[in-house]
């Protein structure tokens, strides 16, 4: 495979500013590689990074949902990852040392020296640390998963939101057969959580959203949610009581982006002794109305969720490759790499008349 000397990348240089740049492709040693990006998913945190509220370094190449084809790889890396040039791979977001206490304890996503694709500055060689680009560097410490190359790229790249669904709505709270799960936020990760909870055998799945989320709530029902609630036109607390025979949900998962109200409200919707998972980032905003006594009196367990780990990704890829569910129904938009800003603004409802559920960038080969 003949590679170009440079890769086009959309570089974030300031808040709400992305600039096209040509970045030299690095030399690859025995332990590293290069992936040609086929698709990069866009998620809510992309918007927060774009806004500059995540305190991430700039300039940097954003993009933390990379799907691509191995373009170059060192011999030891090929052996370690079990892939070779031409294989399609999904790349995990976290770069961990795999040697510190948290890594050796099985929590490599909490590595003491963790780095995250998309949040590494351009000044850190080789600079191609995000998938808003034609090519991305495969660091020796990254983790990759082989993916069926016959899947459409815009579907295969859903390994990331689906992986989040499995980790945030099932693995972290321990969702199992018979459980009632309330999912706050019907975006791509909320919808992915519906599918993951179905796979886990949840008895009842409830999804909440805004009036403007009508299409997403309908898709949630199509994916298997037993009930949906319009939080602007219904009394959510009353509806949750009705749907749970007054108990509340065993698990509440907040995947809403930027909104703080769902965090405080989750304490009212979860049952005594239940679990709340907070996975939607809020731009480091404080949460008004959060009453900690509710946590005490109901003995609520609150867990944070950052990223996805290998088991979540593996379950997501298995589900995609099984073609068991019409996950492609979530996909609404493809954008060219140079349209990254438009893709982010579309997801954030800044483009009148456009409604995105799952969007991705498709770089020109």
N, C-alpha and C positions, 0 to 999 in steps of 0.2 A: 504494500500500500504506500503510494507516494503522498507524503504529507506536505501541506503548505508550510511556509516559514513563520506565518503569523496566524493568529486567530482573532476574528472580530469578536469583541465583547462589549456589552453595554455596562459602563462603569458608573457607579453612583459617586458623584463628586461633591454633592451637597444635598441638603434636604430638598426633596422633590426635583432633583436634577440627575438625569441619566445621560451620559455622553458616549457615543460610539468611539471605540479605540481599537487599534490593531496591536495586539500583544504577542511578542515572540513566543513560539512554542519552545518549551524547554528541552534540554537533553534528558533522556530517561536512563536511569541506572538499573541495576539488577533488581532493585526492590520496588520500583515505582512504575507508573504507566500513564497513558493518556487515553481519554475517552472522547470520542466524537459525539457531541450531544445530539440526540434525536428529538428530545422533547424535555421541557422543563416546566413543571407544574407551578401555578401561581396560587399562593394561599394568603390568608389574612395577615400573617406576620410580614409578608412582602410589602403590604401597604404600610404597616407601621415602620418598617425599615425605610421605606421610601419617604415617609413623613419625617424621619429623623428622630423618632421618639424612643427607639430601642437602644440608643447610645452605642450604636455599632460604629466601628472605625470607617473613615472615608479618606481617600477614595478606595473603593472595593468593588469587586464583581459580585453582585447579588446572585441568588438562585440556589436553593437548597433542596430541590426535588429533581435530581438529575437522572435521566434515562438515556443511555447511549450505547454505542458500539466501541469495543476496545480497539483503539487505533494503533497503539504501540505499547509494549509491555516488556519489562525485564524478566529474565528467566526465573529468578527466585520468586518474583511477584506472581508470575503465571502459575508456578507450582503451589504457592501459598494460597492463592485465591481460587485455583482450579478453573481458570478461564484463559483464553488465548485471544489473539488478534481476530476480530470478526465476530466475537461473541457479544450478544446484547446483555447489558448489565444494568441493574439498579444500584445506585451508590448511596450508602447510608450517610446521613448528615454529620454525625459526630466523628471527630478524629481524637482518639484516646491513646494513651501511652501503652496500655495493656500490661503495665508493670506495677502501678501504685496500689495502695490499699483498696480503694473502691473498685478498681479494675479487677484485681485478683479476687475481690469478694463478690464479683458477678454484676457489679453496677458500673460497667464501663462508660455509661452515658453520664456518670457523675465524676469522671476522672479528674484528679487534682490539676492536671494540665490540659484539660479539655479545650479543643478548638472546634469550631463549627463552620462547615462550608457556608459561604455567603457572608460570613462575618470576619473574614481574615483580610487585612489590608493589602492593597496592591503592592505596597513596598516590601511585603514578605515574599521573597522569591519562591516560586516563579510567577506569582501574581494571579494565575488562573485558578482561583479558589471558589468559583461560583459557576453556575450553569446558565447564566445569561450570556452565553458565549457559544462559539462553534465547538470549542474544545475545552476540556477541564482536566486539570492535573489529578492523577490518582496517587495520593500520598501513600508511602509505605504502611502507615497505620490505618488506612481507611478499610472499610468493610464493603464488599460488593456481593451482589446476588445475581445469579444467572436468571434471565427471563426469556420466556418463549418468544422467539423472534417473529412468529406468525401473528401475534396480537398487533392490532393497530397501535401506533406509538402513543396517540392521545388517550388510549385506554390503558396501555401498559404503564404509563407514567402515574396512573392512579395508585400504584403500589404505595405511595407516600401517604395520602389521606386515608386509604384503607388500613395501612399499618397503624396509623394513629387511632383509628376506630378500635382495632383489636387491643392495642396497648391501653388506651385511655378508658375505654368503656367496659373492657373485659378483664384484662390482666391486672391492672392496678387495683380496681375495686373488688376483684374476685367474683365477677358476675357468673352465675351458674344457672342451671335449670330451675325454673320456678320463680326467678327473681323478677321484680318490677323495676324498670329503669326509666328514669326521666332524663331526656336529653334536651338541654337548653341551647338552641341554635341549630337551624336546619340547613346550614351550609354544607359544603362537601364533607367536612369532618363529622358533622352531625349525621348526615346521611350514611356515611361510612360506619358510624357507630351503630346505626340501626341494623345494618347487615351483620356486623360483628356480634351484636347481641342476639340476633336470630341464630347465628351459628353456635353461640354458647348455650342456647336453649332458654333464653329469657321468656318468662310467661307473658309479660306485658311490657310493651315499649311505648312510651309517650314522648312526643316531640313538641317543643314550644317554639314559636317564632312570631315575627311581626306580621301586620296586615300585608305588607309588601312581599312577604315570603310565601304567599299563597301557592305559587308554583312549586316551591321547594317542599312545602308541607304536603302537597298532593303527591309528590314523588316519595316522600317519607312513607306515606300510607301504601303507595305502590310497592315499596321495598319491604313492607311488613310491619310498619308501626301500627299499633292497635288503635291509637288515638292521637290527634294533634290539637294543639290549643293556640289560638290567636291571642297573644298576651295583651293586645291593644283593644280587643273587643269582647273578651271573656274574662271572668273572674278566675284567675289561674288557681288560687288557693282552693276555691270551692270545687273547681273541676278536678283538681288532683285528689281531693278528698273523695269525691264521687267515684273516681276511677280506681281508687285504692281501698275502697271500703273504710275510709277514714284513717287508714294507717299512715299514709305517706309512702313515698317510693323507697325501696331498699337502697337504690343507688341513684344519685343525681350527678350528671356529668355536664359541666358548663364548657361548651366549646364556642360560645359567642365571642366575637372579636371586638375589643375596644370598649364594650358596654360594661359598666360596673354593677348595675342593678341586679343582674342575675346572680352575682356572687352572694349578695345579702339575702336575696329571695330564696336561694337554694336551701337555706336553713329552715325555711317554712315548709318546703316541699318534701324533705327527706323524713323518713320515719325515725322513731326512737332507736338509737343505736345504729342508724344507717351510715352510709358513706357518701361524702361529696368529693368529686374529683374536679379540680380546677385546672383546665387545660387551655382556655382562651386567654391570651395575654392582653393587658389593658393599657399598654403604653406607660407603665409605672405610675398609674393614677391611684390615689387613695380610694377606698370603697366607702362612700357615705352609707349610713344606716346599717352597718355590720354590727350586730349585737352578739358579742361573744358569750353572753349568758345562755343564749339558745344552744350553743355548742356544749356548754357545761350541762345544762338541764336535760338535754336529749342524748348526751354522750355521743355526739356526732364525731365521726372520724373524717378529717379533711386531709386530702392528699393532693399534692401538686403533681403535674405531669409535664416533663420537658422532653420533647422529641419521641422517637420511636427506637426500639431496640430490635435485635435480630429476630426474636420470636414473632414480634408483631409484623415485621416485614415478610418473614417466611409465610405466615398465615395469609397475609394479603396477596402475595404472589400465587400461593396455592389457590386461593379463591378466584383470582383473575384467570389463571390458567384453566380452571375447571369450567369457566364460562357458565356457572350455575345461576348467576343473577345478571340482569341487563344493566351492569354498572355504567355502560356507555351512555345510558340515559342521563347521567349526571353531566356529561361533557357538553358544553355550550359554545365554546369559542377556541379557535386556533388563531394565534398571532405570529407574525414574523418577528424575528429577534429584534429588529430595529423598532418594533412597536411595543417594546416592553412597558413604556410609560402608559400607553393606551390600555394595555392588558391590566395593569394595576388599577388604573382609574376606573376601568369597566367593572372590575371586581368590587370596587369601593362605591359603586353606584354614583360615580361622578359624570357618567356619560348618559345623557337623557335617552330614554327609550331602549337602553340595553340592560339586560339582566343576566349576570354570570353566575353559574353554579360552580362548574369546574372549567378552568381555562388553562391553556399552556402555550408556551413559546415553541415554535418549530423553527430552529435555525436552518438556514440554507446550507445544504451539504457542500 
